[in-house]
Amino acid sequence: MHIYTSESKELATTIELLSGANKRGRGLDQYREERRRILLSAIHFVEIDLLRGGERPGWEVNDPPFDTDYILLVNRNSTPHRNSAIWDVALNEPLPTLPIPLLPPDPDTPLNMQTVLSTIYRRHVYDRHLDYMQPMPPPQLRPAMQEWWQRHEIG
């Protein structure tokens, strides 16, 4: 998703919601190249990774690696250097509200990710489409989440 200024139509921010293709094989390589181009530009960058599987594309969360389920990143084009804020979120935690950067003089706009996820879930009636009696799909849960999942498993 792209956010443009209303007057000049200048691209201010790119928001990427990662798919499985962005996290493996050729798709990962292509995404990393696109990501690199954005990070070398004047555009702010937001990356939302709500997939437990696959390889995380960003060096910011791989060195050292985050031991978590989800990663949300807001990268600002702050002169003279870029500046990243990272939220690591466990499976059993609510998603944060992200400050979406815009261009001056506009302030950040808040994006409540938990509200976004809950709205999508409700509107698309995922509770009727997902079989919660089935085991958790791969990859295997982190040890910290395994016990929590077993306590809350419906089946």
C-alpha positions in Angstrom: 0.0 0.0 0.0 1.2 3.5 -0.8 0.4 6.7 1.1 0.7 9.9 -1.0 0.5 13.6 0.0 -2.9 15.1 -0.9 -1.5 18.3 -2.6 1.6 17.2 -4.4 0.8 13.5 -4.8 4.3 12.7 -3.5 4.8 9.2 -2.2 5.4 9.5 1.6 5.1 5.9 2.9 5.1 2.3 1.6 3.4 -0.3 3.7 4.2 -4.0 3.0 2.2 -6.9 4.4 4.4 -9.9 3.9 3.1 -13.0 2.2 4.6 -16.4 2.2 6.2 -15.7 -1.2 8.1 -12.8 0.3 9.7 -15.1 2.8 11.2 -17.9 0.7 13.1 -18.7 -2.5 13.0 -16.4 -5.5 10.2 -14.3 -4.0 12.4 -13.5 -0.9 15.2 -12.4 -3.2 12.9 -10.2 -5.2 11.3 -8.7 -2.1 14.7 -8.0 -0.6 15.7 -6.1 -3.7 12.5 -4.1 -3.7 13.0 -3.4 0.0 16.6 -2.3 -0.5 15.4 0.2 -3.2 12.8 1.6 -0.9 15.3 1.9 2.0 17.7 3.8 -0.3 15.0 6.3 -1.2 13.3 9.2 0.6 10.2 7.0 1.3 9.2 5.9 4.8 8.8 2.1 5.0 6.4 0.0 7.1 6.8 -3.8 7.1 4.2 -6.1 8.7 5.2 -9.7 9.2 2.3 -11.8 10.7 3.6 -15.1 9.4 5.5 -17.4 11.7 7.1 -19.4 8.9 9.7 -18.5 6.3 12.8 -16.3 6.5 12.5 -12.7 7.8 13.7 -10.4 5.0 15.1 -7.6 7.0 18.6 -7.4 8.4 17.3 -5.3 11.3 15.5 -8.4 12.8 18.1 -11.0 11.8 21.2 -9.8 13.4 20.7 -10.9 16.1 17.5 -12.8 15.2 14.3 -12.0 17.2 12.8 -15.0 19.1 9.2 -14.0 18.5 6.2 -14.9 16.3 5.4 -11.6 14.5 7.5 -8.5 13.6 6.3 -5.1 12.7 8.7 -2.5 11.6 8.4 1.3 11.0 11.5 2.7 9.1 11.7 6.5 8.8 13.7 8.4 6.4 15.3 10.6 9.1 18.0 12.8 7.6 20.9 11.9 7.6 20.2 8.3 8.5 17.2 5.9 8.4 15.7 5.0 11.8 13.8 1.8 12.5 11.4 1.1 15.3 10.6 -2.6 15.8 7.7 -4.4 17.6 8.1 -8.0 18.3 4.8 -9.6 19.2 4.1 -13.1 20.6 1.2 -15.2 19.3 -0.7 -14.6 22.6 -0.2 -10.8 22.6 -2.4 -8.1 21.0 -0.9 -6.3 18.0 0.3 -2.8 18.6 -0.8 0.6 17.2 1.9 1.7 14.7 2.8 5.3 14.1 2.6 5.6 10.3 5.0 8.3 9.3 3.9 11.0 6.8 5.8 13.9 5.3 6.3 17.2 7.2 4.4 19.1 8.4 1.9 16.2 8.9 2.2 14.2 12.1 2.3 10.4 12.2 -1.1 8.8 11.9 -1.9 5.9 14.2 -2.8 2.5 12.8 -4.2 0.1 15.4 -3.2 -3.3 14.0 -5.3 -5.3 16.4 -8.4 -3.4 15.3 -7.5 -3.9 11.7 -7.0 -7.7 12.2 -10.2 -8.0 14.3 -12.2 -6.2 11.6 -10.9 -8.4 8.8 -11.6 -11.5 10.9 -15.1 -10.4 11.7 -16.1 -9.2 8.2 -14.8 -12.3 6.5 -16.3 -14.6 9.2 -13.1 -16.5 9.6 -14.5 -18.1 12.7 -16.8 -20.1 10.3 -14.0 -20.9 7.8 -11.2 -21.9 10.1 -11.2 -25.3 11.8 -9.9 -24.6 15.2 -10.2 -28.3 16.1 -7.2 -29.0 13.8 -3.6 -28.9 15.1 -1.6 -25.7 14.8 -0.2 -25.5 11.2 3.6 -25.5 10.7 6.0 -24.2 11.7 6.2 -25.7 15.1 5.5 -23.2 17.9 8.4 -21.7 19.8 8.8 -23.4 23.2 7.6 -20.3 25.0 4.3 -20.5 23.1 3.9 -24.3 23.1 2.7 -24.5 26.7 0.3 -21.5 26.2 -1.2 -23.1 23.1 -1.8 -26.4 24.8 -3.6 -24.6 27.7 -5.8 -22.7 25.2 -6.3 -25.4 22.5 -10.0 -26.0 21.8 -9.6 -29.7 20.6 
